[in-house]
Amino acid sequence: MKNIIYLAVACVMLFTTGCGDEFLDTENLYGKSLDTYYSTPTDMEEAIAGVYNAIYTPNVHSNESMAANLLSDMMLGGGGPDDKSAKWVDNFEDPLEDTYRDMWTQSYNGIARANAIIEKTAEADFSTFFASAEEAQEFKNQQIGEALFMRAFFYFRLVKFLGGVPLITAIDDPKDGPRNTITETYAQIASDLKLAIETMPSTPFPEIPTSSYGHANKWVAQAYLGRVYLYYTGYMTNMEGQSTDVLPLADGGSLSASDVAGYLSDCINNSGHELASDFRNLWPYSYVNISAGDTTVLPWAHENNLSWVGQDGHSPTFGTGNYETMFVQRFSFGDWGWNNGNIYTNRLALFTGVRDNSMVPFGQGWGWCPINPNLWYSWDAEDPRKEGSILELGNAAQGAGGYEADKGDHETGFFNKKYIAIQHRENGGDVKGMFIQLYNWGNTDMQLMHAQDFIFMRFADVLLMHSEITGTADGMNRVRARAGLDPVAYSLDALKQERLYELAFEGLRWFDLVRWGDVESAFNYTLDVRNSGIDAKYSPNYRSEIKGLMPFPETEVRLSNGVYEQNPGW
């Protein structure tokens, strides 16, 4: 079984999240504290694992990928009659007063741990652990750079969903300050990313060891700077009515479109990342026929000679390796006796699996996020990404011939194919989850079998962002060429369409709609659906007063004694 990258590191959590004064005079029984930690490579491995661990959220609605997909115009609420929370989020209602509190709590856990690394590692001397002073300094720079990136990552997660949040950038900063503005929050994010880029080594991706897969690096920080620039300038211009084309920095400076395009150009030209030869090889369904040894399992994949590139970086285990994936959330397995339950399994794949249908190669799930059929019918059949992204239920060539309808709500006949339960017969015997077989895990429970990485950033997005920022077609047409499509002239409409088709169901569509100011028009439709066997109408209810933001956790509003105000419309 693969190593779990984002470990829960108890010792790190204990002394980076703070404690009361009554503990200050107690004896340290474990020999580690803010004064003695961050002094060895092992310390740093544990500390940075604690930062990455904060990506995981116990409440599924606080999971960024799940929340963003439910909010998207291309996915419906779905589920069964009891899955009311999915329908409420999808309909821009708040299921609970603390729907997104786990996102808040975990993000600030990660920020606190990153702050400790940034401050304490600057004082550390790693020279005795490396052959040269240069190697020691490079190691140190990488640790600080990763912490800077992750602090930016967590603040970006918060500001996208909740708007401006309190900025805590040092261990001793007060924890009860007011919310900073959206602009101030983005200025801190941009400054952290800029410094992370300047701090981390310029090691090309193929030379980065596979043991570091899942960790941030200079190229990931450059890519995220592009995403942050586009979201901030778009949001302020189209949602706040404050037109801008620059990204502010915390010191009062700013980054222009040209500045950010330069970072993306460096990433494109020097990172070593490349597009996979076939878009469909990025997704686990393309591995099924090889692993099962049965070309009848998914005839469409076999006929197209699909071959999964894997998800362990540039390891040659699968084909030529995965040079496209840049930054991911890693997942593993679980057991019901574990305290974390199933938090470290990919619940997006579980929840968006086909409800109460166990087919080969597609396993069952909870039926959330069925696909808007308008996307299927408007998508050119000549684009291989259409069938590479959407599962047409009832289609035997797609492995869904055994589909039984009327098991859930908001049924449209389509589900996403990128993040879905994948299974096949093990050596011709019992049907087991694909990742269960790959990593020899014992518990075959369908709820615990999802170890597929969630891809936060891939190289195709870097190319599309570069085209959008520069107003040129090169990056966009490079993505189209991979899909076998002819080049087109650049226009924002063409770019929007390309992002929809290339990045569908990857948790980006909602944020694109918001930053483009297209969010109101995108939800102006009505669909015919089936709700547990009954014909019904579906019509989303986006409300302009929320300005693309979700409700601030009510518990935090109450605990602040009036310091925090609830977001408009909630």
C-alpha positions in Angstrom: 0.0 0.0 0.0 1.2 3.5 -0.8 2.5 5.8 1.9 0.0 8.3 3.3 1.6 11.7 2.5 -0.5 13.9 4.7 -0.1 12.2 8.1 -1.8 13.4 11.2 1.2 14.4 13.4 0.0 14.7 16.9 3.1 16.3 18.3 3.0 19.0 15.7 -0.6 19.8 16.3 -0.1 20.0 20.1 2.3 22.9 20.0 1.3 24.8 16.9 -2.4 25.2 17.8 -1.7 26.9 21.1 -2.5 26.1 24.8 -3.7 27.9 27.8 -1.5 29.7 30.3 -2.1 27.0 32.9 0.1 24.7 30.9 3.1 27.0 30.6 4.9 25.7 33.7 4.3 22.0 33.2 7.1 19.6 32.3 7.5 18.7 28.7 7.4 14.9 28.7 7.9 14.5 25.0 11.1 16.5 24.5 9.7 18.6 21.7 8.6 22.2 21.8 8.7 25.4 19.7 12.1 26.0 21.1 13.6 22.6 20.3 11.7 21.4 17.3 12.3 22.2 13.6 16.0 21.3 14.0 16.3 18.1 12.1 15.1 16.8 8.7 12.9 14.3 10.5 11.3 17.2 12.5 10.6 19.0 9.2 9.1 15.9 7.6 6.7 15.6 10.5 5.9 19.3 10.7 5.1 19.8 7.0 3.0 16.6 7.1 1.0 18.3 9.8 0.4 21.3 7.5 -0.8 19.1 4.6 -3.0 17.2 6.9 -5.1 20.3 7.4 -6.4 19.9 3.8 -8.7 17.2 5.1 -12.1 18.2 6.5 -14.3 15.9 8.6 -17.6 17.4 7.2 -18.0 16.5 3.6 -19.5 19.9 2.8 -16.4 21.6 4.0 -14.4 19.5 1.4 -13.4 22.1 -1.3 -13.9 19.7 -4.2 -17.4 18.6 -3.0 -18.6 22.0 -2.1 -17.5 23.6 -5.4 -19.0 20.8 -7.5 -22.3 21.0 -5.8 -22.4 24.8 -6.4 -21.5 24.4 -10.1 -24.1 24.8 -12.8 -23.1 21.6 -14.4 -23.8 19.3 -11.4 -27.1 18.9 -9.5 -27.6 18.0 -5.8 -28.8 14.4 -6.3 -28.5 11.7 -3.7 -31.5 10.0 -2.2 -34.6 11.4 -0.4 -32.5 11.6 2.8 -29.7 13.6 1.2 -31.3 16.9 1.9 -28.0 18.8 2.6 -26.7 18.1 -0.9 -29.9 19.6 -2.4 -29.8 22.6 -0.1 -26.2 23.5 -0.9 -26.9 22.9 -4.6 -29.9 25.3 -4.2 -27.9 28.0 -2.4 -29.5 27.3 1.0 -27.5 26.7 4.2 -28.2 23.1 5.5 -26.7 23.8 8.9 -25.5 26.9 10.7 -21.9 25.5 10.6 -21.8 24.0 7.1 -18.3 25.3 6.4 -16.9 25.5 9.9 -14.6 22.5 9.3 -13.1 24.3 6.4 -12.5 27.3 8.7 -11.1 25.2 11.5 -8.8 23.0 9.4 -7.5 26.0 7.4 -6.5 27.9 10.5 -4.9 24.7 11.9 -2.8 24.5 8.7 -2.0 28.2 8.9 -0.8 28.0 12.5 1.5 25.0 11.7 2.8 26.9 8.6 3.5 30.0 10.7 5.6 27.9 13.1 7.6 26.4 10.3 8.2 29.8 8.6 9.4 31.4 11.8 11.3 28.6 13.5 13.0 27.1 10.4 14.5 30.4 9.6 16.6 30.0 12.7 17.5 26.4 12.1 20.9 25.0 11.0 20.7 21.8 9.0 24.4 21.8 7.9 25.3 18.7 9.9 22.8 16.6 8.1 24.0 17.3 4.5 27.2 16.9 2.6 27.5 20.6 1.8 26.2 23.9 3.0 24.5 24.4 -0.3 22.5 21.3 0.1 21.5 22.2 3.6 20.4 25.7 2.5 18.4 24.2 -0.4 16.6 21.9 2.0 15.8 24.7 4.3 14.5 26.9 1.5 12.3 24.1 0.3 10.7 23.7 3.8 10.1 27.4 4.2 8.8 27.7 0.7 6.3 24.9 1.1 5.0 26.4 4.3 4.6 29.8 2.6 2.7 28.1 -0.2 0.4 26.2 2.1 -0.4 29.3 4.1 -1.4 30.9 0.9 -3.3 27.8 -0.1 -5.4 27.8 3.1 -6.1 31.6 2.9 -7.1 31.2 -0.7 -9.5 28.3 0.2 -11.1 30.5 2.8 -11.4 33.7 0.8 -12.9 31.9 -2.2 -15.7 30.5 -0.1 -16.1 33.0 2.8 -14.6 36.3 1.6 -12.2 38.3 3.7 -10.9 36.5 6.9 -8.6 37.4 9.8 -5.0 37.3 8.8 -2.7 35.5 11.3 0.9 35.4 10.0 3.0 34.9 13.1 2.9 32.6 16.1 2.1 35.4 18.5 -0.5 37.2 16.4 -3.8 37.7 18.2 -6.3 35.1 17.4 -9.4 37.2 17.9 -8.9 40.0 15.4 -11.5 41.3 13.0 -12.0 40.0 9.5 -9.6 41.6 7.0 -11.0 42.8 3.7 -11.0 40.6 0.6 -8.2 42.8 -0.9 -6.1 42.5 2.2 -6.5 38.8 2.3 -5.5 38.4 -1.4 -2.5 40.7 -0.8 -1.2 38.3 1.8 -1.9 35.3 -0.4 0.0 36.9 -3.3 2.9 37.9 -1.1 3.2 34.4 0.3 3.2 32.9 -3.2 5.7 35.4 -4.6 8.1 34.7 -1.7 7.6 30.9 -2.0 8.5 31.1 -5.7 11.6 33.1 -4.9 12.6 30.8 -2.0 12.1 27.3 -3.4 14.7 25.7 -5.6 14.1 25.6 -9.4 14.4 21.9 -9.7 12.7 20.6 -12.9 9.8 18.2 -12.2 11.5 15.1 -13.6 14.4 15.5 -11.2 12.2 15.8 -8.1 12.2 12.5 -6.3 8.9 10.5 -6.2 9.0 10.6 -2.4 8.2 14.3 -2.7 5.1 13.7 -4.9 2.1 15.5 -3.4 4.3 18.3 -2.0 4.3 21.8 -3.4 7.3 23.3 -5.3 8.2 26.4 -7.1 6.2 25.5 -10.2 3.1 24.8 -8.2 3.4 28.2 -6.5 3.7 29.9 -9.9 0.6 28.1 -11.2 -1.4 29.1 -8.1 -0.3 32.7 -8.5 -1.9 32.6 -11.9 -5.1 31.2 -10.4 -5.1 33.8 -7.6 -4.5 36.7 -10.0 -7.4 35.6 -12.2 -9.8 35.1 -9.3 -9.0 38.3 -7.5 -9.1 40.6 -10.5 -12.2 38.9 -11.8 -14.0 38.9 -8.5 -13.3 42.5 -7.7 -14.2 43.7 -11.3 -17.3 41.6 -11.8 -18.8 40.9 -8.4 -17.6 44.0 -6.3 -17.8 46.5 -9.2 -14.2 47.6 -8.5 -12.4 47.2 -11.8 -8.8 46.2 -11.4 -6.1 44.4 -13.4 -3.5 44.1 -10.7 -3.0 41.8 -7.8 -2.0 43.6 -4.6 0.9 42.7 -2.4 1.0 43.0 1.4 3.8 45.5 1.3 1.8 47.9 -0.8 3.1 46.8 -4.2 1.3 44.8 -6.8 1.6 42.3 -9.6 0.5 43.1 -13.1 -0.9 40.8 -15.7 2.5 40.8 -17.4 4.2 39.9 -14.1 2.0 36.9 -13.5 2.2 35.8 -17.2 6.0 35.8 -16.7 5.7 33.4 -13.8 3.4 31.1 -15.9 5.8 31.3 -18.8 8.6 30.2 -16.6 6.5 27.3 -15.4 5.6 26.3 -19.0 9.1 26.5 -20.3 11.2 25.3 -17.4 9.1 23.1 -15.0 9.4 19.9 -17.0 5.7 19.4 -16.8 3.9 18.3 -20.0 0.4 17.3 -21.1 -0.4 13.6 -21.0 -0.6 12.2 -24.5 -4.3 11.5 -24.1 -6.6 13.5 -21.8 -8.4 10.3 -20.9 -5.3 8.6 -19.5 -5.3 10.9 -16.6 -8.3 9.2 -15.0 -8.4 5.7 -13.4 -11.0 4.2 -15.7 -8.3 4.1 -18.4 -6.5 1.5 -16.3 -9.4 -0.9 -15.8 -8.9 -3.2 -18.9 -5.2 -3.7 -18.3 -5.7 -4.5 -14.6 -8.7 -6.8 -15.2 -7.1 -8.6 -18.2 -10.6 -8.4 -19.8 -11.2 -6.2 -22.8 -14.9 -6.6 -22.4 -15.0 -4.7 -19.1 -14.9 -1.2 -20.7 -14.9 -1.7 -24.5 -14.6 2.0 -25.2 -11.4 2.3 -23.3 -9.9 -0.8 -25.0 -10.9 0.4 -28.5 -9.1 3.8 -27.8 -6.0 2.1 -26.4 -6.2 4.0 -23.2 -3.5 3.5 -20.6 -3.6 5.2 -17.2 -0.5 7.3 -16.5 -0.8 6.7 -12.8 -0.8 9.1 -9.9 2.6 8.8 -8.3 4.5 11.5 -10.1 6.9 10.6 -12.8 7.3 7.0 -11.7 7.4 4.7 -14.7 5.1 2.2 -13.1 2.3 3.1 -15.4 3.2 3.8 -19.1 5.4 6.9 -19.5 4.4 8.4 -16.1 2.3 11.4 -15.2 4.0 14.7 -16.1 0.7 16.6 -16.2 -0.4 16.4 -12.5 1.2 19.2 -10.5 -0.5 19.4 -7.0 -2.9 16.9 -5.5 -4.7 15.9 -2.3 -3.5 12.4 -1.6 -5.9 9.7 -0.3 -5.5 6.3 1.3 -7.9 3.8 2.9 -9.5 3.5 6.3 -11.2 1.2 8.7 -14.3 1.9 10.8 -12.4 1.4 14.0 -10.1 4.3 13.1 -10.8 7.6 14.8 -10.7 9.5 11.5 -13.4 7.3 10.0 -13.1 7.7 6.3 -11.7 11.2 6.2 -8.6 10.0 4.3 -10.5 8.3 1.5 -11.6 10.3 -1.5 -15.2 11.0 -0.6 -15.8 12.9 -3.8 -15.5 9.6 -5.6 -17.8 7.9 -3.1 -20.5 10.5 -3.0 -20.6 11.1 -6.7 -20.7 7.4 -7.6 -23.9 6.1 -9.2 -26.5 5.5 -6.5 -27.3 1.9 -5.6 -25.7 0.6 -8.8 -22.8 -1.8 -8.6 -21.5 -2.3 -12.2 -18.2 -3.3 -13.5 -16.1 -1.2 -13.8 -18.2 1.5 -12.0 -19.0 0.9 -8.4 -21.8 2.3 -6.4 -21.9 5.6 -4.5 -24.4 8.0 -3.0 -25.5 9.5 -6.2 -24.6 13.2 -5.5 -23.8 15.6 -8.3 -25.5 14.0 -11.3 -24.6 15.9 -14.5 -26.6 18.6 -16.1 -27.7 17.0 -19.4 -27.4 20.4 -21.2 -23.6 19.9 -21.0 -23.8 16.5 -22.7 -26.1 17.6 -25.5 -24.2 20.8 -26.2 -20.8 19.1 -26.3 -19.4 18.2 -29.7 -19.2 14.4 -30.0 -15.9 14.7 -31.9 -14.3 16.0 -28.7 -12.9 12.9 -26.9 -13.1 14.7 -23.6 -16.9 14.4 -23.8 -17.0 10.7 -23.2 -13.8 11.0 -21.3 -15.6 13.1 -18.7 -19.2 12.0 -18.6 -20.6 8.5 -18.0 -23.7 7.9 -20.1 -25.8 5.5 -18.0 -27.3 2.6 -19.9 -24.5 2.6 -22.5 -22.8 -0.8 -22.5 -19.8 0.4 -24.4 -19.2 2.8 -21.5 -19.5 0.0 -19.0 -22.9 1.2 -17.8 -25.1 -1.2 -19.6 -26.3 -2.7 -16.3 -27.6 0.6 -14.9 -30.8 0.4 -13.0 -32.7 3.7 -13.0 -34.9 5.4 -10.4 -32.5 4.8 -7.4 -32.0 8.4 -6.5 -33.0 12.0 -7.0 -32.2 14.5 -9.7 -31.5 11.6 -12.0 -30.5 12.8 -15.5 -28.9 9.7 -16.9 -25.3 11.2 -16.6 -22.6 11.1 -14.0 -19.0 12.3 -13.9 -16.4 9.8 -15.0 -13.3 11.5 -13.6 -14.0 11.0 -9.9 -16.1 7.8 -9.5 -15.9 4.4 -7.9 -13.8 2.1 -10.1 -13.8 -1.7 -9.6 -13.2 -5.0 -11.4 -12.8 -8.7 -10.8 -9.6 -9.6 -9.0 -7.9 -12.3 -11.1 -11.3 -13.2 -12.5 -12.7 -13.7 -9.0 -14.5 -11.3 -6.7 -15.2 -7.8 -7.7 -13.1 -5.4 -5.6 -12.2 -1.7 -5.8 -9.4 -0.8 -8.2 -7.2 0.8 -5.6 -7.9 -1.9 -3.1 -6.3 -4.3 -5.5 -3.4 -1.9 -6.5 -2.4 -1.4 -2.9 -3.3 -4.7 -1.4 -5.7 -3.3 1.2 -7.7 -5.8 3.2 -11.0 -4.0 3.9 -13.1 -4.1 0.7 -16.0 -2.0 2.0 -17.3 0.2 -0.9 -17.2 3.3 1.3 -13.5 2.9 2.1 -12.0 1.9 -1.3 -11.4 5.3 -2.8 -7.7 6.2 -2.9 -7.7 8.3 -6.1 -5.8 11.6 -5.8 -7.9 14.7 -6.2 -6.0 17.0 -8.6 -5.9 20.6 -7.5 -3.6 21.8 -10.3 -2.5 20.3 -13.6 -0.5 21.6 -16.5 -3.4 22.0 -18.8 -4.8 24.6 -16.5 -1.5 26.5 -16.5 -1.7 26.7 -20.3 -5.3 27.9 -20.2 -4.5 30.5 -17.6 -1.6 31.8 -19.6 -3.9 32.2 -22.6 -6.5 34.0 -20.6 -4.0 36.4 -18.9 -2.2 37.2 -22.1 -5.1 37.2 -24.5 -3.3 34.8 -26.8 -4.4 31.4 -28.2 -1.1 29.4 -27.9 -1.8 27.7 -24.6 -5.5 27.1 -25.3 -4.7 25.6 -28.7 -2.1 23.4 -27.2 -4.8 21.9 -25.0 -7.1 21.6 -27.9 -4.5 19.9 -30.0 -4.1 17.2 -27.4 -7.8 16.5 -27.8 -7.3 16.3 -31.6 -9.2 19.6 -32.2 -8.3 22.3 -34.7 -6.8 25.6 -33.5 -9.1 28.6 -32.9 -8.5 32.4 -32.6 -8.4 33.6 -29.0 -11.5 35.2 -27.5 -12.8 35.1 -24.0 -15.8 33.1 -25.0 -13.6 30.5 -26.7 -11.4 30.4 -23.5 -14.5 29.9 -21.3 -15.7 27.0 -23.4 -12.3 25.4 -23.4 -12.0 25.6 -19.6 -15.5 24.1 -19.3 -14.6 21.1 -21.5 -11.1 20.5 -20.2 -11.7 21.0 -16.5 -15.3 19.8 -16.0 -16.0 18.4 -12.6 -12.6 19.3 -11.2 -13.9 21.8 -8.7 -13.1 24.9 -10.8 -16.3 25.7 -12.7 -18.1 27.5 -9.8 -15.1 29.8 -9.2 -14.8 30.5 -12.9 -18.5 31.5 -13.1 -18.1 33.8 -10.1 -15.0 35.6 -11.3 -16.3 36.0 -14.8 -19.5 37.5 -13.5 -21.5 34.8 -15.2 -22.9 33.2 -12.1 -26.4 34.6 -12.4 -27.0 33.8 -16.1 -25.5 30.3 -15.6 -28.4 29.2 -13.4 -31.2 30.4 -15.6 -32.6 27.1 -16.6 -35.1 24.3 -15.8 -34.5 20.6 -16.3 -36.7 17.5 -16.4 -35.4 15.0 -13.8 -36.5 11.9 -12.0 -36.7 11.9 -8.2 -36.7 8.3 -7.0 -38.8 7.2 -9.9 -41.1 10.3 -10.1 -40.9 12.9 -12.9 -40.0 16.2 -11.5 -38.7 19.7 -12.5 -35.3 21.0 -11.4 -34.5 24.7 -11.3 -31.6 26.2 -9.3 -32.1 29.2 -7.1 -28.9 31.3 -7.2 -29.3 34.6 -5.2 -27.3 37.6 -6.4 -27.1 39.1 -2.9 -24.6 36.5 -1.8 -22.0 37.6 -4.4 -20.7 34.1 -4.8 -19.8 33.7 -1.1 -21.0 31.0 1.3 -22.2 31.6 4.9 -19.7 32.4 7.5 -19.8 29.8 10.3 -22.4 30.9 12.8 -20.5 29.5 15.7 -17.6 31.7 14.9 -19.9 34.7 14.5 -21.3 34.1 18.0 -17.9 33.4 19.6 -16.6 36.7 18.2 -19.1 38.7 20.2 -19.9 40.9 17.2 -16.4 41.1 15.7 -17.4 39.0 12.7 -20.4 39.8 10.6 -22.4 37.3 8.6 -21.9 37.4 4.8 -24.7 39.2 2.9 -27.7 37.0 2.0 -27.1 34.5 4.8 
